[in-house]
């Protein structure tokens, strides 16, 4: 009897000790430094994940907001245009002979089935592509040389400063005399329009390269070409990208000037021919096509330069 009682008491004491040990381990696990670190990391990860989601959603909202504002702004402009033509607004600016948006839209839709219309667009795009490509290669090369070399700057910069202010229209008579065909003269005028903005922006970008970065690269043993590829060119890329965008816009202006004066095809010739034939809706159609193609080409330039400018995100 006493033995059974003693055994039961011993078993109860063992269970109590085990429960205390388990409770201690649980308490120690909760209060241990490792557990605190794990809990902190878990909370940080969840906070980072939530912050990432917030940033992505904010960017999406910003893009949607930008697009929405742009659509509303364009719609408002078209509404003002419609009202001005509807009521024949004639106060300092005369809208009596300006076609309405619906008339221009109908004219544009009628040209969608005309193969000649697409021919004008494709010829203008071909001229832009050829002239602009040459301007990019020569403009960036000359800009880098002038920006990095004092002798090249002294030799080339006077020509740039003298020729740059001459408008594209002034080049047309001389271009017709210099080049054997009208096509080559139009490409030449377009090339000149794109060349100088690219050169000047490249020079600016190269000259504004932080000298401390160049000295740091040289002190680490970098050679001249390594300094150029890894320091100067990346630092000048934002300015070069701006020059490429500006050059694209001016190249369209120069192209249209050449096509109006000496072309037989192209969107500039299409617009001028509509004016000669007193076809006012087609004038506006040509202008809108020019604006759309210019906007699209500038956007594509920015899209192509975006991978090369990814490093700018880390500076913000």
C-alpha positions in Angstrom: 0.0 0.0 0.0 2.7 2.5 1.0 4.8 1.4 -2.0 1.9 2.1 -4.4 1.4 5.5 -2.9 5.1 6.4 -3.1 5.2 5.2 -6.8 2.2 7.4 -7.6 3.8 10.4 -5.9 7.0 9.8 -7.9 5.1 9.7 -11.2 3.3 12.9 -10.4 6.6 14.7 -9.6 8.1 13.4 -12.9 5.2 14.8 -14.9 5.4 18.1 -13.1 9.2 18.3 -13.9 8.5 17.4 -17.5 5.8 20.0 -17.8 8.0 22.6 -16.3 10.8 21.7 -18.6 8.6 21.9 -21.7 7.2 25.3 -20.5 10.7 26.5 -19.9 11.8 25.5 -23.4 8.8 27.2 -24.9 9.4 30.4 -22.9 13.1 30.2 -23.8 12.2 29.8 -27.5 10.0 32.9 -27.3 12.6 35.0 -25.5 15.8 33.7 -27.2 17.8 36.1 -29.4 17.5 33.7 -32.4 13.7 33.7 -32.2 13.6 37.4 -32.0 15.8 37.7 -35.1 13.6 35.3 -37.0 10.5 37.1 -35.9 12.1 40.5 -36.9 13.2 39.2 -40.3 9.7 37.8 -40.9 8.1 41.1 -40.0 10.6 43.0 -42.2 9.9 40.7 -45.2 6.2 41.3 -44.8 6.8 45.0 -44.5 9.0 45.0 -47.6 6.6 43.0 -49.5 3.8 45.4 -48.6 6.0 48.4 -49.5 6.9 46.9 -52.9 3.2 46.3 -53.6 2.5 49.9 -52.6 5.2 51.3 -54.9 4.0 49.2 -57.9 0.4 50.2 -57.4 1.5 53.8 -57.1 3.4 53.7 -60.3 0.5 52.1 -62.1 -1.8 54.7 -60.7 0.6 57.5 -61.8 0.7 56.1 -65.3 -3.1 55.8 -65.4 -3.4 59.3 -64.1 -1.0 60.6 -66.7 -2.8 58.9 -69.5 -6.2 60.0 -68.2 -5.0 63.7 -68.0 -3.6 63.5 -71.5 -6.8 62.1 -72.9 -8.9 64.7 -71.2 -6.6 67.5 -72.4 -6.7 66.3 -76.0 -10.5 65.9 -75.8 -10.8 69.5 -74.5 -8.6 70.8 -77.4 -10.8 69.0 -79.9 -13.9 70.4 -78.3 -12.5 73.9 -78.5 -11.7 73.3 -82.2 -15.2 72.0 -82.8 -16.9 75.0 -81.2 -14.6 77.5 -83.0 -15.5 76.0 -86.4 -19.2 75.5 -85.5 -19.7 79.2 -84.6 -17.2 80.5 -87.2 -15.0 82.2 -84.5 -13.4 85.3 -86.1 -11.7 87.4 -83.4 -8.0 87.9 -84.2 -7.9 84.2 -85.3 -10.2 83.3 -88.2 -11.8 79.8 -88.1 -14.3 80.4 -90.9 -12.4 78.3 -93.4 -10.9 75.8 -91.0 -12.5 72.4 -91.3 -14.2 70.9 -88.3 -12.9 67.8 -86.5 -15.7 65.6 -88.0 -14.8 66.8 -91.5 -11.1 66.0 -90.9 -12.0 62.6 -89.4 -14.1 61.7 -92.4 -11.3 62.8 -94.8 -8.8 60.7 -92.8 -11.0 57.6 -93.0 -11.5 58.0 -96.7 -7.7 57.9 -97.1 -7.3 54.7 -95.2 -8.4 52.8 -98.3 -6.1 54.8 -100.6 -2.7 53.1 -101.5 -1.3 56.4 -102.5 -1.7 57.8 -99.0 0.4 55.0 -97.5 3.0 55.5 -100.2 3.4 59.1 -99.1 3.9 58.0 -95.5 6.3 55.2 -96.2 8.5 57.4 -98.4 8.7 60.0 -95.7 9.6 57.4 -93.1 12.3 55.9 -95.4 13.9 59.3 -95.9 13.8 60.0 -92.1 15.3 56.6 -91.3 18.2 57.0 -93.8 19.0 60.6 -93.0 18.6 60.3 -89.3 20.8 57.2 -89.0 23.7 59.0 -90.8 23.2 62.0 -88.5 23.3 59.9 -85.4 26.6 58.2 -86.4 28.3 61.4 -87.5 26.8 63.6 -84.8 27.8 61.4 -81.9 31.3 60.8 -83.3 32.0 64.5 -84.0 30.5 65.5 -80.6 32.7 63.1 -78.7 35.8 64.2 -80.5 35.0 67.9 -80.0 34.1 67.4 -76.4 37.3 65.4 -75.5 39.9 67.1 -77.7 40.8 70.8 -77.5 42.4 70.7 -81.0 39.3 69.1 -82.5 37.1 71.7 -80.7 39.2 74.6 -82.2 39.1 73.1 -85.7 35.4 71.9 -85.9 33.4 74.2 -83.7 33.7 77.3 -85.9 32.1 75.4 -88.8 29.3 74.2 -86.5 28.5 77.7 -85.2 28.4 79.2 -88.7 26.3 76.5 -90.4 24.0 75.6 -87.5 21.8 78.8 -87.6 21.0 78.4 -91.3 17.4 77.1 -91.6 16.5 74.1 -93.7 14.5 76.1 -96.2 17.6 78.2 -97.0 19.5 75.0 -97.9 17.0 73.9 -100.5 18.3 75.8 -103.6 21.9 74.9 -102.9 21.0 71.2 -102.1 19.2 71.0 -105.5 22.4 72.3 -107.2 24.7 70.1 -105.2 23.0 66.7 -105.4 22.1 64.9 -108.6 18.5 63.9 -107.7 15.6 65.4 -105.7 15.6 62.4 -103.4 19.2 62.9 -102.4 18.7 66.6 -101.8 15.7 66.0 -99.5 17.7 63.4 -97.5 20.6 65.9 -97.3 18.4 68.6 -95.9 16.8 66.2 -93.4 20.3 65.1 -92.4 21.4 68.6 -91.6 18.3 69.2 -89.5 19.1 66.3 -87.3 22.9 66.6 -87.2 23.5 69.8 -85.2 21.3 69.1 -82.1 23.0 65.7 -81.8 26.5 67.2 -82.0 25.8 70.0 -79.6 24.1 67.8 -77.0 26.9 65.2 -77.3 29.5 67.9 -76.8 27.7 69.2 -73.7 27.4 65.7 -72.2 31.0 64.9 -72.7 32.3 68.2 -71.4 30.1 67.9 -68.3 31.5 64.6 -67.3 32.6 64.9 -63.6 36.4 65.2 -63.6 36.6 63.5 -60.3 35.3 60.3 -61.9 37.9 60.5 -64.7 40.7 61.0 -62.2 39.4 58.2 -60.0 39.4 55.8 -63.0 42.9 56.9 -64.1 44.2 56.4 -60.5 42.9 52.9 -60.6 44.9 52.1 -63.7 42.3 52.7 -66.4 43.5 53.5 -69.9 42.1 56.2 -72.1 39.7 54.0 -74.0 38.6 52.4 -70.7 37.9 55.8 -69.3 35.9 56.7 -72.3 33.8 53.5 -72.4 33.2 53.2 -68.7 33.1 56.8 -67.5 32.8 59.5 -70.2 30.2 57.7 -72.4 27.8 56.6 -69.6 28.0 60.1 -68.1 27.2 61.7 -71.5 24.4 59.4 -72.4 21.5 61.5 -70.8 22.6 64.5 -72.8 23.1 62.4 -76.0 19.6 60.9 -75.5 18.1 64.5 -75.3 20.0 65.4 -78.5 18.6 62.4 -80.3 15.1 63.3 -79.4 15.5 66.9 -80.4 17.2 65.9 -83.6 14.4 63.6 -84.5 11.9 66.4 -84.2 13.9 68.9 -86.2 14.6 66.2 -88.9 10.8 66.0 -89.5 10.6 69.7 -89.9 13.5 69.7 -92.3 12.1 66.8 -94.3 8.8 68.5 -94.7 10.4 71.7 -95.9 12.3 69.7 -98.5 9.3 67.7 -99.6 7.2 70.8 -100.0 9.7 72.6 -102.2 11.2 69.8 -104.3 9.5 66.5 -103.6 6.9 64.6 -105.6 6.0 62.1 -102.8 6.0 62.2 -99.1 3.6 63.5 -96.4 5.0 67.0 -96.8 4.2 67.0 -100.5 0.8 65.5 -99.7 0.0 68.5 -97.4 1.3 71.1 -99.8 -0.6 69.5 -102.7 -3.8 69.7 -100.6 -3.2 73.4 -100.1 -2.7 73.9 -103.8 -5.9 72.1 -104.6 -7.7 74.1 -101.8 -8.5 70.8 -100.0 -8.5 72.1 -96.5 -9.4 68.9 -94.7 -6.4 67.1 -96.3 -4.2 69.9 -95.1 -5.1 69.1 -91.5 -4.9 65.4 -92.1 -1.3 65.8 -93.4 -0.5 68.0 -90.3 -1.9 65.4 -87.9 -0.1 62.6 -89.6 3.2 64.6 -89.3 2.5 65.2 -85.6 1.7 61.5 -85.0 4.7 60.2 -86.8 7.0 62.7 -85.1 5.6 61.8 -81.7 5.9 58.1 -82.4 9.5 58.3 -83.6 10.5 60.4 -80.6 8.9 57.9 -78.3 10.8 55.0 -80.0 14.1 56.9 -79.6 13.4 57.2 -75.8 12.4 53.5 -75.7 15.6 52.5 -77.3 17.7 54.6 -75.0 16.0 53.4 -71.8 18.2 50.3 -71.3 21.3 52.4 -71.5 20.0 54.9 -68.9 18.9 52.4 -66.3 21.7 53.4 -64.0 20.1 56.8 -63.5 17.4 55.1 -61.3 20.1 54.4 -58.7 20.9 58.1 -58.4 17.4 59.1 -57.2 
